[in-house]
Amino acid sequence: MMETQTSPKDEVAEAVELELEAVIGFNGHVPTGLKCHPDQEHLVYPLGCTILIQAINTQEQNFLHGHGNNVSCVAISKSGLYIASGQVTFMGFKCGGLEHSPERGHLWQPRSRPQCRERHHSHLLQVPRRDVCHCRKVCVCCQGFQNIGTIRVWELDLPNRKIWPTECQTGQMKRIVMSISMADDDSFFYLGTTTGDILKMNPRTKLLADTGPAKDKFSLGVSAISCLKMGGLLVGSGDGLLVFCKSPSYKPIKKIQLQGGITSITLRGEGHQFFVGTEESHIYRVNFTNFKETLITSCHFESVEDIVFPFGTAELFATCAKKDIRVWHTLTNRELLRITVPNMTCHGIDFMRDGKSIISAWDDGRIRAFAPETGRLMYVINNAHRIGVTAVATTSDCKRVISGGGEGEVRVWHIGHQIQKLEEALKEHKSSVSCIRVKKSNEECVTASTDGTCIIWDLVRLRRNQMILANTLFQCVCYHPEEFQIITSGTDRKIAYWEVFDGSVIRELDGSLSGAVNGMDITVEGVHFVTGGNDHLVKVWDYNEGEVTHVGVGHSGNITRIRISPGNQYIVSVSADGAILRWKYPFPS
């Protein structure tokens, strides 16, 4: 008889918090989101609803949690004692400066244990979506709406707790402002525009001092700008060009090309060294003297589709997102290898058991195998599936690859030294195959599909053994290590235990209170399993009790896949916002 079991809200609320050990990710879309702390030893930047404080030299990370939506702006006090942050509001407007809602603005004191010191209730300044704000004795606010540009200087009357606005005059020139920077002595401020030029404004007279460059404007706009104390400007464009220039010509004196539109330029000390953040989630360190860049942080900037560890080792893992497969060193978060197939999307990856190849599933209908050390393309299986390859798995003897396609077919491939041969096409699923797991003996596998079926296949006779039906779009499936049961989940938010022998359901749990469960993995002992999905929570479950033991809060995007490392050292979860989070496995190995 099926046992129905529900995880109530208080079960998750009372679960122990899962310890977050490291984050790979940087939201490069936040304007001026990358900050160098005044101590010159730490970088501060947002990822989803989390703010990271990362040591420049040791890469040690601390995390500030408290936001309920994506962080949209970050500021640090001149002393470095406080960090202020704002988030995207539920109406879709970003908060600039401080917000009146207690759920939108946070003030942090990070030198002690990172914690939220105060949530701001007072309404200081409300700035619309495209606006940027810079506060000293004056506050400059730039509003850009279509072809109408408004530039305001707000003078702060601190004794009376008031601010007085004055609009700046730019004559016939109308611009939409993307970025802003104030000179260190407050004598001028500079505005970067969508048309690729720079406006120099006088905050005392509120008049335009000069503008440029007259020709060869910055492609895709001036998306980041920073004044150097030694004189001149650092300018970043939407097409990734980083330039040092001076008023009034604004012609490049030094320049380098970076990957992705530049959204942040932050100085380390006087600016002899500085850091640059781009939309493609790259962080560069640049020395001003030689104007040479060093890539210090890289990560996915689109939805991560899969994550997998090599057999028997937790030292490395691989992820795939859009056109990239990346191999990471687990402890240092360092990217060891990037494999790129332009204009394609990789949906799934697996390591061959011998560690000699990474098998990957692509939306062009091909299966590609790459050498995991060099990224060299080893072979391609063309026309593997008609509507893209959506899932892939390998057998432990390294002789077979099992693939699933967007049309619902499951195909079994024999992998030889020189040839890859189709053994059988299994046509039972009616929709996309989302997950494949192979039994340890290599004699059986299970496939999950968005058509509401999971099918257990006999890999010896190449035929169906059993079919499981449910009113859901299945997203993930796992064998229990003893292999007499499987567990599944999907869009109905239910975690179901099934008998392999007859396909009967023996237990159902509420896997999530909101949103699909997309990823699942189980320990080799079968005592605990983990899940992640659209509720952004990582959950550790007791298999026999069917209860949540630990909950991890840190993702702001939908969790797409999750894995427990060999040896039960870590849990690694990946999400639709490009983030990779590494958690400490909560039980002794």
C-alpha positions as CSV (number, residue, x, y, z in Angstrom):
1,M,0.0,0.0,0.0
2,M,1.3,3.4,-0.9
3,E,2.3,5.6,2.0
4,T,1.5,9.3,1.6
5,Q,3.6,11.7,3.6
6,T,3.7,15.5,3.5
7,S,6.5,17.7,4.7
8,P,4.8,20.6,6.4
9,K,6.2,24.2,6.5
10,D,7.5,23.8,10.1
11,E,9.5,20.7,9.0
12,V,11.6,22.9,6.7
13,A,11.7,25.8,9.1
14,E,13.0,23.5,11.9
15,A,15.6,21.8,9.6
16,V,19.3,22.6,10.3
17,E,20.8,25.2,8.0
18,L,23.2,23.7,5.4
19,E,26.6,25.3,5.5
20,L,27.6,27.1,2.3
21,E,31.3,26.7,1.7
22,A,31.9,28.4,-1.6
23,V,30.2,30.2,-4.5
24,I,31.3,30.3,-8.2
25,G,29.4,33.2,-9.8
26,F,29.2,36.9,-10.3
27,N,26.2,38.9,-11.5
28,G,27.9,41.0,-14.1
29,H,24.7,42.7,-15.1
30,V,24.5,44.8,-11.9
31,P,25.8,48.4,-12.8
32,T,28.8,49.2,-10.6
33,G,28.1,45.9,-8.7
34,L,31.8,45.0,-8.3
35,K,33.5,47.0,-5.5
36,C,37.0,47.0,-4.1
37,H,36.8,47.4,-0.3
38,P,38.7,50.4,1.1
39,D,41.0,47.9,2.9
40,Q,42.2,47.0,-0.6
41,E,42.2,43.3,0.4
42,H,38.6,42.3,-0.5
43,L,36.2,42.4,-3.4
44,V,32.5,42.8,-2.8
45,Y,30.0,41.8,-5.4
46,P,26.5,40.4,-5.8
47,L,25.3,37.0,-7.0
48,G,21.5,36.6,-7.0
49,C,20.2,37.5,-3.5
50,T,23.7,37.0,-1.9
51,I,26.5,39.5,-1.5
52,L,30.0,38.0,-1.6
53,I,33.1,39.3,0.2
54,Q,36.1,37.7,-1.3
55,A,39.7,38.1,-0.3
56,I,41.8,39.2,-3.3
57,N,44.9,37.2,-2.4
58,T,43.5,34.0,-0.7
59,Q,40.1,33.8,-2.4
60,E,38.5,33.2,1.0
61,Q,34.8,34.0,0.8
62,N,32.2,35.3,3.3
63,F,28.5,35.7,2.4
64,L,25.8,38.2,3.3
65,H,22.3,36.8,3.2
66,G,19.1,38.6,3.8
67,H,17.6,39.7,0.4
68,G,14.6,38.0,-1.0
69,N,15.3,39.0,-4.6
70,N,18.3,39.8,-6.8
71,V,20.6,42.4,-5.4
72,S,20.6,45.3,-7.8
73,C,23.0,47.8,-6.2
74,V,25.8,47.8,-3.7
75,A,27.7,50.6,-2.0
76,I,30.5,50.7,0.6
77,S,31.1,53.5,3.1
78,K,34.4,55.4,2.8
79,S,35.6,53.9,6.1
80,G,34.7,50.4,4.8
81,L,32.7,49.7,8.0
82,Y,29.4,49.5,6.2
83,I,28.0,48.0,3.1
84,A,24.6,49.1,1.8
85,S,22.6,47.0,-0.7
86,G,19.3,47.1,-2.5
87,Q,17.3,44.6,-4.5
88,V,15.0,44.4,-7.4
89,T,11.5,45.2,-6.1
90,F,8.6,42.9,-6.9
91,M,7.2,45.5,-9.3
92,G,10.4,45.2,-11.3
93,F,12.0,48.5,-10.3
94,K,15.5,48.5,-9.0
95,C,16.2,50.3,-5.7
96,G,18.9,53.0,-5.8
97,G,20.4,54.3,-2.6
98,L,18.1,53.4,0.3
99,E,14.5,52.1,-0.2
100,H,11.5,52.8,2.0
101,S,10.5,49.2,2.2
102,P,12.1,47.1,5.0
103,E,12.5,44.2,2.6
104,R,14.4,46.2,-0.1
105,G,17.3,48.0,1.6
106,H,20.0,46.5,3.8
107,L,22.9,47.9,5.8
108,W,25.6,45.5,6.7
109,Q,28.6,45.6,9.0
110,P,30.9,43.0,7.6
111,R,34.1,43.3,9.7
112,S,32.6,41.2,12.4
113,R,30.6,38.1,11.5
114,P,28.7,39.1,8.4
115,Q,25.2,40.0,9.4
116,C,22.5,42.5,8.5
117,R,22.6,45.4,11.0
118,E,19.6,47.3,9.9
119,R,16.8,47.3,7.4
120,H,16.0,50.8,6.3
121,H,12.5,52.2,6.7
122,S,13.2,55.8,5.8
123,H,12.8,56.9,2.2
124,L,15.9,58.7,1.1
125,L,15.9,58.4,-2.6
126,Q,13.8,56.4,-5.1
127,V,15.5,56.0,-8.5
128,P,13.8,54.4,-11.5
129,R,15.2,51.4,-13.4
130,R,17.9,52.9,-15.6
131,D,19.1,55.5,-13.0
132,V,22.4,55.8,-11.2
133,C,23.1,57.7,-8.0
134,H,26.3,59.1,-6.5
135,C,26.2,60.7,-3.0
136,R,28.6,63.0,-1.3
137,K,27.8,66.6,-0.2
138,V,25.8,66.6,-3.4
139,C,23.9,63.8,-4.9
140,V,23.6,63.5,-8.7
141,C,20.6,61.7,-10.1
142,C,20.3,60.9,-13.8
143,Q,17.0,59.9,-15.3
144,G,16.8,58.5,-18.8
145,F,13.5,57.9,-20.5
146,Q,13.6,57.2,-24.2
147,N,14.9,60.4,-25.8
148,I,14.4,62.6,-22.8
149,G,17.3,63.0,-20.4
150,T,17.1,64.7,-16.9
151,I,20.2,65.3,-14.9
152,R,19.7,66.5,-11.3
153,V,22.1,67.7,-8.7
154,W,20.7,67.2,-5.2
155,E,22.3,69.3,-2.5
156,L,22.2,67.8,1.0
157,D,21.0,70.0,3.8
158,L,22.2,67.7,6.6
159,P,21.3,69.9,9.7
160,N,17.7,70.2,8.4
161,R,17.6,66.6,7.0
162,K,16.5,67.9,3.6
163,I,17.7,67.6,0.0
164,W,17.3,70.3,-2.7
165,P,17.2,69.4,-6.4
166,T,18.4,71.5,-9.3
167,E,18.2,70.3,-12.9
168,C,21.4,70.6,-15.0
169,Q,21.3,72.4,-18.4
170,T,22.6,70.6,-21.4
171,G,21.1,72.9,-24.1
172,Q,19.8,71.0,-27.1
173,M,21.7,67.8,-26.2
174,K,19.5,65.0,-25.0
175,R,21.1,61.8,-23.7
176,I,20.2,58.6,-21.9
177,V,22.7,58.1,-19.1
178,M,24.2,54.6,-18.4
179,S,27.0,55.4,-15.9
180,I,28.3,58.2,-13.7
181,S,31.4,59.1,-11.8
182,M,32.4,62.0,-9.6
183,A,35.8,63.6,-9.5
184,D,37.5,63.1,-6.1
185,D,37.4,66.8,-5.3
186,D,33.7,67.1,-6.4
187,S,34.7,69.7,-9.1
188,F,33.1,67.8,-11.9
189,F,31.1,64.6,-12.6
190,Y,31.1,62.6,-15.8
191,L,28.2,60.8,-17.4
192,G,28.4,57.9,-19.8
193,T,25.6,57.7,-22.4
194,T,23.9,55.1,-24.5
195,T,25.1,57.0,-27.6
196,G,28.7,56.3,-26.7
197,D,29.8,59.8,-25.6
198,I,30.8,61.3,-22.2
199,L,29.3,64.5,-20.7
200,K,31.3,66.5,-18.2
201,M,29.1,68.5,-15.8
202,N,29.9,71.2,-13.2
203,P,27.9,70.4,-10.1
204,R,28.1,74.0,-8.8
205,T,27.0,75.8,-12.0
206,K,24.9,72.8,-13.2
207,L,26.2,73.5,-16.7
208,L,27.8,71.2,-19.3
209,A,31.6,71.7,-19.4
210,D,32.4,69.6,-22.4
211,T,31.5,66.4,-24.3
212,G,33.3,63.8,-26.4
213,P,34.6,62.1,-28.2
214,A,33.4,63.9,-31.3
215,K,34.1,60.9,-33.5
216,D,34.6,57.2,-32.9
217,K,32.1,57.0,-30.1
218,F,32.1,54.1,-27.8
219,S,30.3,51.1,-29.3
220,L,27.1,50.0,-27.4
221,G,27.4,53.0,-25.1
222,V,29.6,54.0,-22.1
223,S,28.4,51.4,-19.6
224,A,31.0,52.1,-16.9
225,I,33.1,55.1,-15.9
226,S,35.6,55.9,-13.1
227,C,37.6,59.0,-12.3
228,L,41.3,58.4,-11.4
229,K,42.8,60.5,-8.6
230,M,45.9,60.9,-10.7
231,G,43.7,62.5,-13.4
232,G,41.9,61.1,-16.4
233,L,39.1,58.6,-16.8
234,L,38.7,54.8,-17.1
235,V,35.9,54.1,-19.5
236,G,34.2,50.8,-20.3
237,S,31.9,50.2,-23.2
238,G,29.0,47.9,-23.9
239,D,31.2,45.9,-26.4
240,G,33.9,45.3,-23.8
241,L,36.4,48.0,-24.7
242,L,38.3,49.4,-21.7
243,V,40.0,52.8,-22.3
244,F,42.0,55.3,-20.4
245,C,41.3,58.8,-21.7
246,K,41.2,62.5,-20.7
247,S,38.9,65.5,-21.1
248,P,38.2,67.2,-23.4
249,S,39.0,65.0,-26.4
250,Y,38.3,61.6,-24.6
251,K,40.4,59.9,-27.2
252,P,41.9,56.5,-26.1
253,I,45.4,56.9,-24.6
254,K,45.5,53.2,-23.5
255,K,43.0,50.5,-24.4
256,I,42.3,46.7,-24.1
257,Q,39.5,44.5,-25.3
258,L,37.7,42.4,-22.6
259,Q,35.1,39.7,-22.9
260,G,31.5,41.0,-22.4
261,G,30.1,44.4,-21.9
262,I,31.8,46.3,-19.1
263,T,29.5,47.1,-16.1
264,S,31.9,47.8,-13.3
265,I,35.2,49.6,-12.8
266,T,36.5,49.7,-9.2
267,L,39.8,51.2,-8.1
268,R,42.2,49.5,-5.6
269,G,43.6,52.4,-3.6
270,E,44.8,55.3,-5.9
271,G,44.0,53.3,-9.0
272,H,47.4,52.0,-9.9
273,Q,45.6,48.7,-9.9
274,F,41.8,48.3,-10.6
275,F,39.2,45.6,-11.2
276,V,36.7,45.3,-14.0
277,G,33.5,43.3,-14.1
278,T,31.6,42.3,-17.4
279,E,28.2,41.1,-18.4
280,E,29.7,37.7,-19.1
281,S,30.5,37.3,-15.4
282,H,34.3,37.9,-15.8
283,I,36.3,39.8,-13.2
284,Y,39.6,41.2,-14.4
285,R,42.5,42.7,-12.5
286,V,44.3,45.4,-14.5
287,N,47.6,47.2,-13.7
288,F,47.4,50.8,-14.9
289,T,51.1,51.1,-15.9
290,N,51.2,48.4,-18.5
291,F,47.4,48.3,-19.0
292,K,47.4,44.5,-19.1
293,E,44.5,42.4,-17.9
294,T,44.5,39.2,-15.8
295,L,41.3,37.2,-15.5
296,I,40.9,36.4,-11.8
297,T,37.2,35.1,-11.8
298,S,35.2,33.4,-14.4
299,C,31.9,31.6,-14.3
300,H,28.8,30.8,-16.3
301,F,26.6,33.8,-17.1
302,E,23.6,31.7,-18.4
303,S,21.6,28.8,-17.0
304,V,23.7,25.9,-15.9
305,E,22.2,22.7,-17.3
306,D,24.1,19.9,-15.7
307,I,26.9,19.1,-13.2
308,V,28.8,15.9,-12.8
309,F,31.8,14.5,-10.8
310,P,34.3,12.1,-12.3
311,F,34.1,8.6,-10.9
312,G,35.7,8.2,-7.5
313,T,37.1,11.7,-7.0
314,A,35.8,15.0,-5.6
315,E,38.8,17.0,-6.7
316,L,37.2,18.1,-10.0
317,F,33.7,18.5,-11.4
318,A,32.3,19.6,-14.8
319,T,29.4,21.9,-15.6
320,C,27.7,22.9,-18.9
321,A,25.8,26.0,-19.8
322,K,24.7,27.2,-23.2
323,K,27.8,26.8,-25.5
324,D,30.3,26.0,-22.7
325,I,31.5,23.0,-20.8
326,R,33.8,23.9,-17.9
327,V,35.9,21.8,-15.6
328,W,36.5,23.2,-12.1
329,H,38.9,22.5,-9.3
330,T,36.6,22.0,-6.4
331,L,38.6,23.4,-3.5
332,T,39.8,26.6,-5.2
333,N,36.8,27.3,-7.5
334,R,39.3,27.7,-10.3
335,E,38.3,27.0,-13.9
336,L,40.7,24.5,-15.3
337,L,39.3,24.0,-18.7
338,R,36.7,25.6,-21.0
339,I,35.3,23.8,-24.0
340,T,33.2,25.9,-26.3
341,V,31.0,25.0,-29.3
342,P,29.7,28.3,-30.7
343,N,26.0,28.9,-31.3
344,M,25.0,25.6,-29.7
345,T,23.5,24.6,-26.3
346,C,24.8,21.7,-24.2
347,H,22.0,20.0,-22.2
348,G,23.8,17.3,-20.4
349,I,27.3,15.8,-19.6
350,D,28.8,12.7,-18.2
351,F,32.3,11.5,-17.5
352,M,33.3,8.1,-18.8
353,R,34.2,5.9,-15.9
354,D,37.9,5.6,-17.0
355,G,38.1,9.4,-17.0
356,K,39.3,9.6,-20.6
357,S,36.4,11.5,-22.1
358,I,33.5,13.9,-21.3
359,I,30.4,12.9,-23.2
360,S,28.0,15.8,-24.0
361,A,24.5,16.2,-25.4
362,W,23.8,19.1,-27.7
363,D,20.8,20.8,-29.2
364,D,22.0,20.3,-32.7
365,G,21.3,16.6,-32.4
366,R,24.9,15.6,-31.9
367,I,26.8,13.8,-29.1
368,R,30.3,15.1,-28.7
369,A,33.2,13.6,-26.7
370,F,36.0,15.7,-25.4
371,A,39.3,14.9,-23.7
372,P,38.9,16.2,-20.1
373,E,42.5,17.5,-19.8
374,T,42.9,19.3,-23.1
375,G,39.3,19.8,-24.4
376,R,40.3,18.1,-27.7
377,L,37.3,16.9,-29.7
378,M,37.6,13.1,-29.7
379,Y,34.6,12.1,-31.8
380,V,31.1,13.3,-32.8
381,I,28.0,11.2,-33.3
382,N,26.0,13.1,-35.9
383,N,22.2,12.9,-36.1
384,A,22.0,11.2,-32.7
385,H,18.5,12.6,-32.2
386,R,16.1,14.5,-34.4
387,I,15.1,17.3,-31.9
388,G,18.3,17.7,-30.1
389,V,20.0,15.5,-27.5
390,T,18.5,16.4,-24.1
391,A,20.1,13.8,-21.7
392,V,23.1,11.5,-21.7
393,A,24.6,8.7,-19.5
394,T,27.4,6.2,-19.7
395,T,28.0,2.6,-18.6
396,S,30.7,1.7,-16.1
397,D,32.5,-0.5,-18.6
398,C,32.9,2.5,-20.9
399,K,31.4,0.6,-23.9
400,R,28.1,2.3,-24.1
401,V,26.4,5.7,-24.2
402,I,22.7,6.0,-23.5
403,S,21.1,9.2,-25.0
404,G,17.7,10.8,-24.9
405,G,16.3,13.2,-27.3
406,G,13.7,16.0,-27.6
407,E,11.5,13.7,-29.6
408,G,11.4,11.1,-26.8
409,E,13.6,8.4,-28.2
410,V,16.2,6.6,-26.1
411,R,19.2,5.4,-28.0
412,V,21.9,3.0,-27.1
413,W,25.3,3.5,-28.7
414,H,28.3,1.1,-28.7
415,I,31.5,3.0,-28.2
416,G,34.6,1.4,-29.8
417,H,38.1,2.7,-30.4
418,Q,37.5,3.9,-33.9
419,I,33.7,3.7,-34.3
420,Q,30.5,4.7,-32.5
421,K,27.6,2.5,-33.6
422,L,23.9,2.7,-32.9
423,E,22.7,-0.5,-31.2
424,E,19.0,0.3,-30.7
425,A,16.5,3.1,-30.8
426,L,13.9,2.7,-28.1
427,K,10.7,4.5,-29.0
428,E,8.3,4.6,-26.0
429,H,8.5,8.2,-24.6
430,K,6.3,10.7,-26.3
431,S,8.2,13.8,-25.2
432,S,11.6,15.0,-24.2
433,V,13.9,12.8,-22.1
434,S,15.0,14.8,-19.1
435,C,17.2,12.4,-17.1
436,I,19.0,9.0,-17.5
437,R,20.5,6.8,-14.8
438,V,22.2,3.4,-15.4
439,K,22.2,0.5,-13.0
440,K,25.6,-0.6,-11.6
441,S,25.5,-3.9,-13.5
442,N,25.0,-2.0,-16.8
443,E,22.1,-4.4,-17.5
444,E,19.4,-1.8,-16.9
445,C,18.7,1.9,-17.0
446,V,15.9,4.2,-16.2
447,T,14.8,7.3,-18.2
448,A,12.6,10.1,-17.1
449,S,10.5,12.1,-19.5
450,T,8.3,15.2,-19.6
451,D,5.5,13.1,-21.0
452,G,4.8,11.9,-17.4
453,T,6.5,8.5,-17.7
454,C,9.6,6.9,-16.4
455,I,10.7,3.8,-18.2
456,I,13.0,1.0,-16.9
457,W,14.9,-0.5,-19.8
458,D,16.5,-3.9,-20.2
459,L,19.9,-3.1,-21.7
460,V,20.6,-6.7,-22.5
461,R,17.5,-7.5,-24.5
462,L,17.0,-3.8,-25.4
463,R,13.4,-3.6,-24.5
464,R,11.1,-2.1,-21.9
465,N,10.9,-3.8,-18.5
466,Q,8.6,-1.5,-16.7
467,M,6.7,1.8,-17.1
468,I,5.8,4.3,-14.4
469,L,3.0,6.8,-15.0
470,A,2.3,10.0,-13.1
471,N,0.5,13.4,-13.7
472,T,3.7,15.3,-13.9
473,L,6.6,16.3,-16.1
474,F,9.4,14.2,-14.7
475,Q,12.6,16.1,-14.3
476,C,14.9,13.8,-12.3
477,V,15.2,10.1,-11.3
478,C,17.7,8.1,-9.2
479,Y,18.2,4.5,-8.3
480,H,18.5,3.7,-4.7
481,P,21.9,2.0,-4.3
482,E,20.3,-1.4,-3.6
483,E,18.5,-0.8,-6.9
484,F,15.2,-2.3,-5.9
485,Q,13.6,1.2,-5.8
486,I,13.9,4.4,-7.7
487,I,12.9,7.9,-6.6
488,T,11.5,10.5,-9.0
489,S,10.4,14.1,-9.0
490,G,9.2,16.8,-11.3
491,T,6.7,19.6,-11.8
492,D,4.1,18.2,-9.4
493,R,6.6,18.9,-6.6
494,K,6.2,15.3,-5.3
495,I,9.1,13.0,-4.5
496,A,7.9,9.5,-5.2
497,Y,9.5,6.1,-4.3
498,W,8.7,3.3,-6.8
499,E,9.3,-0.4,-6.9
500,V,11.5,-1.4,-9.8
501,F,10.0,-4.9,-10.0
502,D,6.4,-3.9,-10.8
503,G,6.4,-0.1,-11.1
504,S,4.2,0.5,-8.1
505,V,4.5,3.7,-6.0
506,I,5.2,3.0,-2.3
507,R,5.7,6.5,-0.9
508,E,5.0,10.1,-1.8
509,L,6.5,13.2,-0.2
510,D,5.9,16.9,-0.7
511,G,9.3,17.8,-2.2
512,S,8.6,21.5,-2.4
513,L,6.0,24.0,-1.3
514,S,6.4,26.0,-4.4
515,G,7.8,25.1,-7.8
516,A,9.1,22.0,-9.6
517,V,11.9,19.8,-8.2
518,N,14.5,19.7,-11.0
519,G,17.6,17.9,-9.5
520,M,18.2,15.0,-7.3
521,D,21.1,12.8,-6.1
522,I,21.5,10.0,-3.5
523,T,24.5,8.9,-1.5
524,V,26.2,5.6,-2.3
525,E,25.0,4.3,1.0
526,G,21.4,5.2,0.2
527,V,20.9,6.8,3.7
528,H,20.4,10.4,2.5
529,F,19.5,12.1,-0.8
530,V,19.4,15.8,-1.9
531,T,17.0,17.8,-4.0
532,G,16.8,21.3,-5.6
533,G,14.3,23.1,-7.7
534,N,12.3,26.2,-8.4
535,D,11.9,27.1,-4.7
536,H,15.7,27.9,-4.7
537,L,16.3,25.6,-1.7
538,V,18.8,22.8,-1.4
539,K,17.3,20.1,0.8
540,V,18.9,17.1,2.4
541,W,16.5,14.2,3.1
542,D,16.6,11.1,5.3
543,Y,15.7,8.3,2.8
544,N,14.0,6.0,5.2
545,E,12.2,8.6,7.3
546,G,11.3,10.8,4.3
547,E,12.1,13.9,6.3
548,V,14.1,17.0,5.5
549,T,17.2,17.2,7.8
550,H,19.0,20.2,6.3
551,V,18.1,23.2,4.1
552,G,20.5,25.4,2.1
553,V,19.6,29.0,1.3
554,G,21.7,30.8,-1.2
555,H,20.4,30.4,-4.7
556,S,18.3,33.2,-6.3
557,G,17.7,31.3,-9.5
558,N,15.9,28.0,-10.1
559,I,18.1,25.1,-9.1
560,T,18.5,23.0,-12.3
561,R,20.8,20.1,-11.1
562,I,22.4,18.9,-7.9
563,R,25.1,16.3,-7.0
564,I,26.7,14.8,-4.0
565,S,30.5,14.4,-4.4
566,P,32.2,11.0,-4.3
567,G,33.2,10.4,-0.7
568,N,30.2,12.5,0.6
569,Q,32.4,15.6,1.1
570,Y,30.3,18.2,-0.7
571,I,27.0,18.9,-2.3
572,V,27.2,21.0,-5.5
573,S,24.1,22.7,-6.8
574,V,23.7,24.8,-10.0
575,S,21.0,27.2,-11.1
576,A,19.4,29.1,-13.9
577,D,21.2,32.3,-13.0
578,G,24.6,30.8,-13.7
579,A,25.6,30.2,-10.1
580,I,27.5,27.2,-8.8
581,L,27.2,26.7,-5.0
582,R,29.3,24.2,-2.9
583,W,27.9,23.1,0.4
584,K,29.4,21.1,3.2
585,Y,27.9,17.7,3.4
586,P,26.3,17.7,6.8
587,F,27.0,14.1,8.0
588,P,30.3,12.4,8.8
589,S,31.8,10.5,5.9
